[in-house]
Structure formats: structure tokens, C-alpha cells
Amino acid sequence: MESGAVNYFYMTPLVVFFPVIGLLFNIIFGGLIVKKGRAGEIAVGTVASLASALSFGVAVLLGISLTGQRGPVTVPYLDWINIGTLNVHWGFQVDTLSVTMMLVVAGVGTLIHIYAIGYMYEDVRLNGDPARFRRFFVFLNLFIVMMMILVSSDNYLMLFVGWEGVGLCSYLLIGFWYEKGKEGIGNALAAKKAFIANRIGDFGFLIAMFLMFGMFGTFIYKEINAMAPAAAVTTPILITAMALFMLLGVMGKSAQLPLYVWLPDAMAGPTPVSALIHAATMVTAGVYLVARSYAVYSLVPVAQNWVALVGGLSALFAATIAVGQFDIKKVLAYSTISQLGFMVAAVGMGAYVAGMFLLVTHAFFKALLFLSAGSVIQGVEYGHHHVENDPRLKKQLKKLGHDFDPQDMRNMGGLRTRMKLTFWVYLIGALALAGIFPLAGFWAKDEILTESLVLKPYIFWLLFVAAFFTAFYMGRQVLLVFFGEPRSPAAEHARDNPPVMTVPLVVLAILSAVGGGLNLPAIDTFTKWLEQTNEKFSSLGFNLVVAGASTGLALLGLSLAWYLYWKRYQEMQSLPAAKRPDDPLRAYIGPVFTGMENKWWVDELYRAIILNPYVILSRFLADQVDGRFWHDWFHDVVIAGGYRALTRFLAVPIDLGVIDRIANGLADVTKALAGRLRRIQSGFVRNYALAVFIGVVIIIGYLVLR
Amino acid sequence: MLPVYYYVGLSAILFTLGALGVLIRRNAIVIFMSIELMLNSANLAFVAYARYYQSLRGQIFVFFVMTVAAAEVAVGLALIVAIFRTKHSIDVDQMSNLKG
């Protein structure tokens, strides 16, 4: 550490402990406060938001301190494990990479906390359990704690602690309304699915850590970075295996092929959760992990290829599915998988700056999109309630005669005029995601495309096509939700939300709009910032051809969406309702669209090839092996039967035959002896007297004659 | 003066008579008298030897024996009366409650 310059590194642990204080406060006092009604709920939410905001403040101070530094700083904090050569401590890695993550997590996290004060107020009432308001904020703070542990650790084991911790929070928050969902268990199943899919990934990460400890004997980034080049020469196979197993962890956490299936289901959680955990922060942990392991990955081109390929395929695959979804949050979920694919592909091919850049900007605009989607859902929900409580309007509703789904885009439309603010911020988010100049997504995506063209051209084409789909599905979504005529009474009576929800949206919208300024061509603020961590964090310059091509592509996607969902949609309205397809695209590419709508049947495929055999195997193990063999046969017949036979043997021949017979025989002998002896007792005084005399004579005789 | 073994012989004869009386007779009073006879045969032996050895210790012992005998008679007769009251008999063969 250099002396002289002012630094705040000693405050690093607070980045974790401020949210801890917040969650403890809400655990202990929140229950009492929340009973005070609206004001109490605001107080609980404010404490949680403040905890996150203070954490953000510390992160900012750390960022300022880093500007006076040449390289990374580590802040040792606690000893954890000391066994033999295994020395694990809880230390903090403060470098530009981790501070970037901290800023994103705490910054976006704080905005989402604030938004959630407004959103959850409605949500807990709608779902009929206001007492869960506090629980939500405790979980949210716990998530910030775990995410901070993850990004601030200076070794892989503490990173894994945070890694598992955010997985737990994800599980808890997906299943927040655990008794709701399909058949009253849908949300719980979604939470379980997320947990198990992540477990498969974590298994890979654990194996990677075992290999790591086997090779290096340490978990500390700095030491591994120093030893990796030598290990790549002596044990290339092990280090490749380590990188590939780590990729498995990335697939799970960052929802990449083939483990992405949990993320769309995770939309069962409340919308702020989807925004914070399943879009902006937790799912980017995998990207962070690869960027953090830059020293290892840059030595193993095979693993780099795989990472990039997984990312590229996920980006394209998920983008196609997003086109066919009708649930407003599912579209965003698949879009998230697709964008994570971009990031993973970027860090996989070594374009760490580009990947991190997209990570940051994506956190802005995807959080914005999710929160706006939450705003839309709640607006429609409000409209739905309004309609239901109005007897005149309720008659209209009856004609529709189906369960109302406030997340189905087919029930929306025309919200542009009804939710003005939400519309504008949503538009900004969508255009940023689509990659329209000069919004944040444009710069980040462009950087990735430029780098991939140089580093791995085949990835470039995957991402290029994915970018087209991105623009298309976002155009489709905006048009379906906000344009045209309202397609349900609920949408007709939707209204915008209170400022506590819209202010964070505006802030995020501004960030999404100007976020690209972080790394403008030729100025390269972000690149220089990350270069401080390691010189491998560099980026290529701006490529006008790629930028032009990708913008053209995005515009093409948007105009195609406009043609289909604006022009064709209007024409379709003249058709009779029975013949009218619910989606214009279905009219052109029917079977393909059905495939997209059904997510290419991946869930069904997994069910057929993994789940069902697994269930059959479990049944077999439970019924046949455990039930019939172990329980019925081994326990009942062998152990219980054997024991019973042994007991019977001990009871009858041994106890009755031997021990009892000894006791009884003793008694019988005594009795027979006594029967003989009693004859002596004649009862005649004379006899006794004679006995006395004889005795006296014998004694005297003895005394005299001896 | 008669030699001492005459007295001792008489004493032995009396003792034998007494012992036989205890063993043979059934009447409790007679048994009692036989016991007295044995005691007095012992007294006779004491007195004879006292005289023979010119010592008073034997004489003194006799007094003790007579005292004990008197006490014994008192207790013994009381017992006999008590037995008679319950059994209406003083035949010792009737008193065989301890027969096994």
C-alpha cells in the first residue's frame, strides 16, 4: 500500500457489514415496526435501502481510494481455516474489477430496494399476507451481503461462500410466495428447480476448487495467478479440467446452456427479485468468476473456446425463445440468458473489458426493464381490480370468461397513454438492450462484436444473429405492451404507479441512456480503470464497420417488429376472432413459432431424458431396493428375524432350560434335605434332653480324654 | 471317717438317677424333682471335696447352687402352672408343638 494518498481501504469490511446491520435490525425490530401500518412498512424498507446505500457509499470510497493506487489491494480480515498447509482467510480483494461489481451490486441494489418499498406494498396485499413485507427486505439485504462477500473476497473459497449464499437467497426469493403458483406449488417447484440446477453447476465449481487446491495448495487469487503459468506447462490437463469444471459452475449460476432452464422459472419470484437477482447481479457472478480467473483462462485456449461457444450458443438460443414468449417477464428472462451469453462469450474469448462493460450496462437496462415490467404488471393489476369492483364493467369481463393473467402481453396493449412514464423508461431500456445508438447497450454490444470478430469469428456470427433477434423481440414486446388498442378491460383501466416506484425507474433510465459514456471510444475510461487490475484487461478500438452493421441490424429487427406487430396486427384485427392468430408471426412461420413459444421443448426434453429416468430410478431405489430389499427383507427378515430367533433361543433353552433349572434344582435339593432333617424335631422334651445329655457327654468326654 | 469316693460314688448314683428321671418320666413335676436331685448330687460332691481338701470354697459354691435352685424352682413351678392352665395336663409328651 502506498503511503501519502488518502485511502479508505480499512473500511472495506463495511461493504459487507452495513447490509448485515440492516438485516439484523429488520429481523429484530422489523416485526414490531411493520405492525404500525404504511409508515412502519416504509420504515422497514428505508432501513434496508439505507443499509444497501451505505454499502454503495463504501464502494464509492473504495473506488476513489483506488485511483491513488497502481494495482490491486488486499485487505486481510479474519482467519478462517488453518489446517496443515490449508490456510484460508477471509480477506478482501479491492481492485477495479471487484469494486466495479460492488458498485453495480450496491448501486442497482439500492435503487431496487427503494422501488420494492412501493412494489411490495401492493404485492403483499394482493397476495394477502402483509406480514411478509419485512421478510422480503431481510432476504434482499441478505442477498446484498452474500453478493458482496462473493465479489469482495480475495480467494475462491470465500467467493464460494458468497456464491452459495446468493444461491440460497435466490431460492428463498423465488419461493417467496411459496404457497402460490400453479396448483399451489408452482412457485415452490420453481425455487427447487433453481436450487437443483445451481447445485449441478456448484458441483463443477467444487471439483474445480479441489483441483485448484491439488495443484496450487491455495485459494488466493494472487498466488494462483502467479503459479498458473508454471502449472500450465507442468500439468496442462489438470488446469484445463479445472477451467472446464469452473465453466460448469458458470453455466449454473449465469444460466447458460444447458443449465439455463431455471432462470425462466425463477420469474415466479416478485419482480424486484427478478430485477436484482435474476437480471442485474447474481446471474452475472459467473461472468465475474471467469473475469476473475483471467490468469487461468488465458492460459487454456481449449477452455476459452468452450466458454465462448457456450456463451455464443446461449445468446442465440435464448434470443430465439424470447421471440415466442407471451409472458412479459419470460421475454425478459430469456433476454437475460441471451445477454449473459454475450457476456460469457466475451470473457470466454478474453475480451474481459467488453464483457464487464456489458455486465455493468446490462445491470442498468435490464434492471430498468424488469422494474418497468413490474410497474406494468401492477398497473394492469390495478386496472383489473378496478374492473372487478365496478359492477357495470364486471359484466364485460364475464364475456371473456378466462382467468386473468396480468403478465400476459396478449392482455395488454395501448398502455402508452395510460402509463406514460413507464412507457418512456421502458422504451429507453428496450432501445438500450436492442443496441441503438447512443444508448448504453450499443457501446457494450459493439465492443463485444468488435472483439469477437478479431478473436473468434465463428462466435461473432452467433452473436450477430442473436443481436438481430434481440432487437426484434424487444420491438415486439414494446409494441405488444404499449401500442395499439387495449386488449382487455384491465389494460384499459391501468394507471401509473407512485413516485417511490417511478423515481428509481427514472434514475435507471438515465443510467441506461448515458451508461455507454463509461467507455466511449478513444476516451476508454472503463478500459483504463480495469487495466489497473491487470494488463490483460484491455480492449480493441472502436470499429465503425461493425458498429454500423450492428446498428443496421438492430434497426432491421425493430422495423421487422414494427411491420409485424404494428401494421400486420392492425390488419389482423379485421379478421373474425376465431381465425385471428394471437401472434402475427405465427401466420408466417407457424411451426417454428410454436417451437419458440414452447421453448424448443427443452424442459420436456430434460423431463424425458433426465427427470423421468431419474424419477424411475428413484422409485426403483425407494420401492425395490429400499422398500423390498432393505426394509422388507434385510431389516424385517434378516435383522429382526435373526434377532427374534436368537432371543427365542436365549429365552427357551438357555434361560428356561439352564438358568431356571439350576435355581429350581437348588430349591428342590434344599427341600428334600429339609424333609429328612425335620424328622429330628420329634417334639418330645425327652428327646431334646437326651440330645443335650449326649452333647454334654461328648464335650466332657472330649475335654477329659484329650 | 469315710473315704471321699463313697460320697462321690453316691453323688454319681444320685446324678444318674436324676438324669434318668429327666429322660424317662413324663410328669413335669417329677422331671423337676429329678433336676433337683441332680443339683443336689452335685452339691454333695462339692461338700465332699470341700471337706476332703479342707477348703471352704466348695461349701460357698453349694450355697450359690441352692440359691439358683430355689430361683429355678420358683420360675419352673410358675411355668408348670402356666402350662397346666392352657393344656390341663402336665404331661411333657403332650407338649409337642415343636414337632417338625
Interface residues (C-beta under 8 A of the other chain):
Chain A: L677 R678 R679 I680 Q681 S682 G683 F684 V685 R686 A689 L690 F693
Chain B: A19 V22 L23 I24 I31 V92 D93 M95 S96 N97 L98 K99 G100
